[in-house]
């Protein structure tokens, strides 16, 4: 799936991933391929992106919003 992590200042990450873990406002979220459509808010914490090569990258967010649709994850982070 394609993942984009955006802040007001810049595009922090763009690439393919096997798994995205997010700090949702109501608890942790794990997003895999073919996930159901979703829009929710994020709490402060780390967004973890596991690439198709197995490499994990972490990005700290202070909050924001995530949209999941058609194997595309867009994180609008603060």
N, CA, C and O atoms as a GROMACS GRO file, in nm:
protein
  312
    1UNK      N    1   0.084  -0.117   0.000
    1UNK     CA    2   0.000   0.000   0.000
    1UNK      C    3   0.089   0.124   0.000
    1UNK      O    4   0.203   0.119   0.046
    2UNK      N    5   0.035   0.233  -0.051
    2UNK     CA    6   0.111   0.357  -0.056
    2UNK      C    7   0.083   0.438   0.070
    2UNK      O    8  -0.031   0.448   0.115
    3UNK      N    9   0.190   0.494   0.127
    3UNK     CA   10   0.178   0.571   0.251
    3UNK      C   11   0.238   0.709   0.230
    3UNK      O   12   0.346   0.723   0.173
    4UNK      N   13   0.167   0.811   0.278
    4UNK     CA   14   0.218   0.948   0.278
    4UNK      C   15   0.200   1.005   0.418
    4UNK      O   16   0.093   0.992   0.478
    5UNK      N   17   0.305   1.067   0.470
    5UNK     CA   18   0.298   1.137   0.599
    5UNK      C   19   0.332   1.282   0.571
    5UNK      O   20   0.443   1.314   0.529
    6UNK      N   21   0.234   1.370   0.594
    6UNK     CA   22   0.248   1.511   0.562
    6UNK      C   23   0.235   1.596   0.687
    6UNK      O   24   0.153   1.567   0.775
    7UNK      N   25   0.316   1.703   0.696
    7UNK     CA   26   0.301   1.804   0.799
    7UNK      C   27   0.275   1.936   0.727
    7UNK      O   28   0.289   1.943   0.605
    8UNK      N   29   0.237   2.041   0.801
    8UNK     CA   30   0.218   2.170   0.735
    8UNK      C   31   0.345   2.221   0.666
    8UNK      O   32   0.338   2.298   0.570
    9UNK      N   33   0.461   2.179   0.715
    9UNK     CA   34   0.588   2.227   0.661
    9UNK      C   35   0.639   2.147   0.541
    9UNK      O   36   0.697   2.204   0.448
   10UNK      N   37   0.618   2.014   0.543
   10UNK     CA   38   0.679   1.933   0.438
   10UNK      C   39   0.617   1.794   0.428
   10UNK      O   40   0.538   1.754   0.514
   11UNK      N   41   0.653   1.723   0.323
   11UNK     CA   42   0.619   1.584   0.304
   11UNK      C   43   0.727   1.502   0.376
   11UNK      O   44   0.840   1.496   0.330
   12UNK      N   45   0.692   1.439   0.487
   12UNK     CA   46   0.789   1.369   0.571
   12UNK      C   47   0.825   1.232   0.514
   12UNK      O   48   0.941   1.191   0.521
   13UNK      N   49   0.727   1.161   0.459
   13UNK     CA   50   0.751   1.026   0.408
   13UNK      C   51   0.654   0.997   0.295
   13UNK      O   52   0.538   1.038   0.298
   14UNK      N   53   0.702   0.928   0.195
   14UNK     CA   54   0.617   0.878   0.086
   14UNK      C   55   0.679   0.749   0.036
   14UNK      O   56   0.796   0.747  -0.002
   15UNK      N   57   0.602   0.642   0.037
   15UNK     CA   58   0.656   0.515  -0.011
   15UNK      C   59   0.558   0.400   0.009
   15UNK      O   60   0.445   0.419   0.054
   16UNK      N   61   0.604   0.281  -0.024
   16UNK     CA   62   0.524   0.160  -0.011
   16UNK      C   63   0.548   0.097   0.126
   16UNK      O   64   0.659   0.102   0.179
   17UNK      N   65   0.443   0.038   0.183
   17UNK     CA   66   0.454  -0.024   0.314
   17UNK      C   67   0.372  -0.152   0.320
   17UNK      O   68   0.276  -0.171   0.246
   18UNK      N   69   0.414  -0.238   0.411
   18UNK     CA   70   0.341  -0.362   0.438
   18UNK      C   71   0.248  -0.342   0.558
   18UNK      O   72   0.140  -0.401   0.564
   19UNK      N   73   0.292  -0.257   0.654
   19UNK     CA   74   0.215  -0.233   0.776
   19UNK      C   75   0.238  -0.090   0.823
   19UNK      O   76   0.351  -0.040   0.818
   20UNK      N   77   0.132  -0.025   0.870
   20UNK     CA   78   0.143   0.107   0.931
   20UNK      C   79   0.075   0.098   1.067
   20UNK      O   80  -0.042   0.059   1.077
   21UNK      N   81   0.148   0.135   1.174
   21UNK     CA   82   0.093   0.139   1.309
   21UNK      C   83   0.078   0.285   1.350
   21UNK      O   84   0.170   0.365   1.332
   22UNK      N   85  -0.039   0.319   1.404
   22UNK     CA   86  -0.072   0.458   1.434
   22UNK      C   87  -0.125   0.473   1.576
   22UNK      O   88  -0.191   0.382   1.627
   23UNK      N   89  -0.098   0.588   1.640
   23UNK     CA   90  -0.155   0.615   1.773
   23UNK      C   91  -0.292   0.682   1.759
   23UNK      O   92  -0.301   0.805   1.765
   24UNK      N   93  -0.396   0.605   1.741
   24UNK     CA   94  -0.531   0.661   1.726
   24UNK      C   95  -0.579   0.725   1.855
   24UNK      O   96  -0.533   0.689   1.963
   25UNK      N   97  -0.670   0.818   1.844
   25UNK     CA   98  -0.724   0.886   1.962
   25UNK      C   99  -0.793   0.789   2.058
   25UNK      O  100  -0.794   0.811   2.179
   26UNK      N  101  -0.849   0.681   2.004
   26UNK     CA  102  -0.919   0.582   2.086
   26UNK      C  103  -0.837   0.454   2.106
   26UNK      O  104  -0.891   0.354   2.153
   27UNK      N  105  -0.710   0.455   2.070
   27UNK     CA  106  -0.624   0.338   2.084
   27UNK      C  107  -0.539   0.317   1.960
   27UNK      O  108  -0.557   0.385   1.859
   28UNK      N  109  -0.448   0.222   1.970
   28UNK     CA  110  -0.355   0.194   1.859
   28UNK      C  111  -0.428   0.132   1.740
   28UNK      O  112  -0.525   0.058   1.756
   29UNK      N  113  -0.378   0.166   1.621
   29UNK     CA  114  -0.434   0.113   1.496
   29UNK      C  115  -0.324   0.043   1.418
   29UNK      O  116  -0.210   0.089   1.417
   30UNK      N  117  -0.358  -0.065   1.354
   30UNK     CA  118  -0.267  -0.132   1.261
   30UNK      C  119  -0.334  -0.140   1.125
   30UNK      O  120  -0.446  -0.192   1.114
   31UNK      N  121  -0.268  -0.090   1.023
   31UNK     CA  122  -0.326  -0.087   0.889
   31UNK      C  123  -0.245  -0.180   0.799
   31UNK      O  124  -0.123  -0.166   0.787
   32UNK      N  125  -0.314  -0.274   0.735
   32UNK     CA  126  -0.253  -0.365   0.638
   32UNK      C  127  -0.320  -0.343   0.502
   32UNK      O  128  -0.417  -0.268   0.492
   33UNK      N  129  -0.267  -0.407   0.399
   33UNK     CA  130  -0.329  -0.401   0.266
   33UNK      C  131  -0.476  -0.438   0.273
   33UNK      O  132  -0.516  -0.521   0.354
   34UNK      N  133  -0.556  -0.376   0.189
   34UNK     CA  134  -0.699  -0.403   0.178
   34UNK      C  135  -0.779  -0.371   0.305
   34UNK      O  136  -0.884  -0.431   0.329
   35UNK      N  137  -0.729  -0.278   0.385
   35UNK     CA  138  -0.801  -0.235   0.505
   35UNK      C  139  -0.929  -0.163   0.464
   35UNK      O  140  -0.934  -0.100   0.359
   36UNK      N  141  -1.031  -0.174   0.546
   36UNK     CA  142  -1.157  -0.104   0.520
   36UNK      C  143  -1.134   0.047   0.521
   36UNK      O  144  -1.044   0.095   0.592
   37UNK      N  145  -1.211   0.123   0.446
   37UNK     CA  146  -1.198   0.269   0.446
   37UNK      C  147  -1.213   0.324   0.589
   37UNK      O  148  -1.295   0.275   0.667
   38UNK      N  149  -1.133   0.425   0.620
   38UNK     CA  150  -1.130   0.477   0.757
   38UNK      C  151  -1.080   0.621   0.757
   38UNK      O  152  -0.988   0.656   0.683
   39UNK      N  153  -1.142   0.704   0.839
   39UNK     CA  154  -1.090   0.837   0.870
   39UNK      C  155  -1.101   0.851   1.020
   39UNK      O  156  -1.209   0.831   1.076
   40UNK      N  157  -0.991   0.887   1.086
   40UNK     CA  158  -0.992   0.904   1.230
   40UNK      C  159  -0.885   1.003   1.272
   40UNK      O  160  -0.798   1.041   1.193
   41UNK      N  161  -0.892   1.043   1.397
   41UNK     CA  162  -0.792   1.137   1.450
   41UNK      C  163  -0.682   1.059   1.520
   41UNK      O  164  -0.698   0.944   1.561
   42UNK      N  165  -0.568   1.126   1.532
   42UNK     CA  166  -0.451   1.067   1.596
   42UNK      C  167  -0.419   1.137   1.726
   42UNK      O  168  -0.444   1.256   1.741
   43UNK      N  169  -0.364   1.062   1.819
   43UNK     CA  170  -0.312   1.116   1.944
   43UNK      C  171  -0.162   1.136   1.929
   43UNK      O  172  -0.104   1.096   1.827
   44UNK      N  173  -0.099   1.196   2.027
   44UNK     CA  174   0.047   1.210   2.023
   44UNK      C  175   0.110   1.072   2.038
   44UNK      O  176   0.067   0.991   2.121
   45UNK      N  177   0.213   1.046   1.958
   45UNK     CA  178   0.282   0.917   1.964
   45UNK      C  179   0.363   0.895   1.838
   45UNK      O  180   0.392   0.988   1.763
   46UNK      N  181   0.401   0.770   1.816
   46UNK     CA  182   0.484   0.735   1.701
   46UNK      C  183   0.404   0.662   1.594
   46UNK      O  184   0.327   0.571   1.623
   47UNK      N  185   0.425   0.705   1.470
   47UNK     CA  186   0.373   0.634   1.354
   47UNK      C  187   0.485   0.543   1.307
   47UNK      O  188   0.596   0.589   1.278
   48UNK      N  189   0.457   0.413   1.298
   48UNK     CA  190   0.558   0.317   1.253
   48UNK      C  191   0.518   0.266   1.115
   48UNK      O  192   0.405   0.224   1.093
   49UNK      N  193   0.614   0.272   1.024
   49UNK     CA  194   0.591   0.226   0.887
   49UNK      C  195   0.688   0.112   0.859
   49UNK      O  196   0.810   0.130   0.862
   50UNK      N  197   0.632  -0.008   0.832
   50UNK     CA  198   0.715  -0.123   0.795
   50UNK      C  199   0.712  -0.134   0.645
   50UNK      O  200   0.609  -0.165   0.586
   51UNK      N  201   0.826  -0.110   0.582
   51UNK     CA  202   0.837  -0.114   0.437
   51UNK      C  203   0.823  -0.255   0.384
   51UNK      O  204   0.824  -0.352   0.460
   52UNK      N  205   0.811  -0.267   0.254
   52UNK     CA  206   0.799  -0.398   0.191
   52UNK      C  207   0.927  -0.479   0.207
   52UNK      O  208   0.926  -0.601   0.189
   53UNK      N  209   1.038  -0.413   0.241
   53UNK     CA  210   1.165  -0.481   0.266
   53UNK      C  211   1.182  -0.523   0.412
   53UNK      O  212   1.284  -0.581   0.448
   54UNK      N  213   1.082  -0.493   0.497
   54UNK     CA  214   1.088  -0.529   0.638
   54UNK      C  215   1.149  -0.422   0.727
   54UNK      O  216   1.145  -0.434   0.849
   55UNK      N  217   1.206  -0.318   0.668
   55UNK     CA  218   1.267  -0.210   0.745
   55UNK      C  219   1.158  -0.123   0.808
   55UNK      O  220   1.061  -0.087   0.742
   56UNK      N  221   1.174  -0.090   0.937
   56UNK     CA  222   1.076  -0.011   1.010
   56UNK      C  223   1.129   0.130   1.032
   56UNK      O  224   1.242   0.149   1.077
   57UNK      N  225   1.046   0.228   1.000
   57UNK     CA  226   1.079   0.368   1.025
   57UNK      C  227   0.973   0.424   1.120
   57UNK      O  228   0.856   0.390   1.110
   58UNK      N  229   1.017   0.513   1.213
   58UNK     CA  230   0.925   0.573   1.308
   58UNK      C  231   0.926   0.724   1.293
   58UNK      O  232   1.029   0.786   1.268
   59UNK      N  233   0.806   0.783   1.307
   59UNK     CA  234   0.790   0.927   1.298
   59UNK      C  235   0.702   0.972   1.415
   59UNK      O  236   0.593   0.919   1.435
   60UNK      N  237   0.751   1.070   1.492
   60UNK     CA  238   0.673   1.119   1.606
   60UNK      C  239   0.572   1.223   1.557
   60UNK      O  240   0.606   1.313   1.481
   61UNK      N  241   0.446   1.209   1.604
   61UNK     CA  242   0.342   1.306   1.571
   61UNK      C  243   0.281   1.357   1.701
   61UNK      O  244   0.277   1.286   1.802
   62UNK      N  245   0.235   1.481   1.698
   62UNK     CA  246   0.169   1.541   1.814
   62UNK      C  247   0.018   1.530   1.804
   62UNK      O  248  -0.054   1.576   1.892
   63UNK      N  249  -0.030   1.470   1.698
   63UNK     CA  250  -0.173   1.454   1.671
   63UNK      C  251  -0.194   1.464   1.521
   63UNK      O  252  -0.097   1.471   1.445
   64UNK      N  253  -0.319   1.464   1.479
   64UNK     CA  254  -0.348   1.477   1.337
   64UNK      C  255  -0.465   1.392   1.295
   64UNK      O  256  -0.551   1.357   1.376
   65UNK      N  257  -0.467   1.359   1.166
   65UNK     CA  258  -0.576   1.282   1.106
   65UNK      C  259  -0.516   1.180   1.010
   65UNK      O  260  -0.412   1.203   0.950
   66UNK      N  261  -0.583   1.067   0.998
   66UNK     CA  262  -0.541   0.965   0.901
   66UNK      C  263  -0.661   0.925   0.816
   66UNK      O  264  -0.773   0.913   0.865
   67UNK      N  265  -0.635   0.906   0.687
   67UNK     CA  266  -0.736   0.854   0.595
   67UNK      C  267  -0.681   0.728   0.529
   67UNK      O  268  -0.568   0.726   0.480
   68UNK      N  269  -0.762   0.623   0.529
   68UNK     CA  270  -0.727   0.497   0.464
   68UNK      C  271  -0.833   0.469   0.358
   68UNK      O  272  -0.952   0.461   0.390
   69UNK      N  273  -0.790   0.455   0.232
   69UNK     CA  274  -0.883   0.431   0.123
   69UNK      C  275  -0.808   0.370   0.005
   69UNK      O  276  -0.707   0.424  -0.040
   70UNK      N  277  -0.858   0.258  -0.046
   70UNK     CA  278  -0.802   0.193  -0.165
   70UNK      C  279  -0.651   0.170  -0.156
   70UNK      O  280  -0.577   0.208  -0.246
   71UNK      N  281  -0.607   0.106  -0.048
   71UNK     CA  282  -0.465   0.075  -0.027
   71UNK      C  283  -0.375   0.199  -0.029
   71UNK      O  284  -0.261   0.194  -0.074
   72UNK      N  285  -0.429   0.309   0.021
   72UNK     CA  286  -0.352   0.433   0.033
   72UNK      C  287  -0.378   0.489   0.173
   72UNK      O  288  -0.493   0.504   0.214
   73UNK      N  289  -0.271   0.521   0.245
   73UNK     CA  290  -0.280   0.576   0.379
   73UNK      C  291  -0.220   0.716   0.375
   73UNK      O  292  -0.104   0.734   0.339
   74UNK      N  293  -0.300   0.816   0.412
   74UNK     CA  294  -0.253   0.954   0.416
   74UNK      C  295  -0.263   1.002   0.561
   74UNK      O  296  -0.371   1.005   0.619
   75UNK      N  297  -0.148   1.039   0.618
   75UNK     CA  298  -0.141   1.091   0.753
   75UNK      C  299  -0.115   1.240   0.745
   75UNK      O  300  -0.013   1.283   0.691
   76UNK      N  301  -0.208   1.320   0.798
   76UNK     CA  302  -0.189   1.464   0.809
   76UNK      C  303  -0.151   1.490   0.955
   76UNK      O  304  -0.237   1.491   1.043
   77UNK      N  305  -0.023   1.512   0.979
   77UNK     CA  306   0.029   1.516   1.115
   77UNK      C  307   0.062   1.657   1.161
   77UNK      O  308   0.096   1.744   1.081
   78UNK      N  309   0.052   1.676   1.291
   78UNK     CA  310   0.095   1.801   1.352
   78UNK      C  311   0.237   1.784   1.404
   78UNK      O  312   0.294   1.877   1.460
   0.00000   0.00000   0.00000
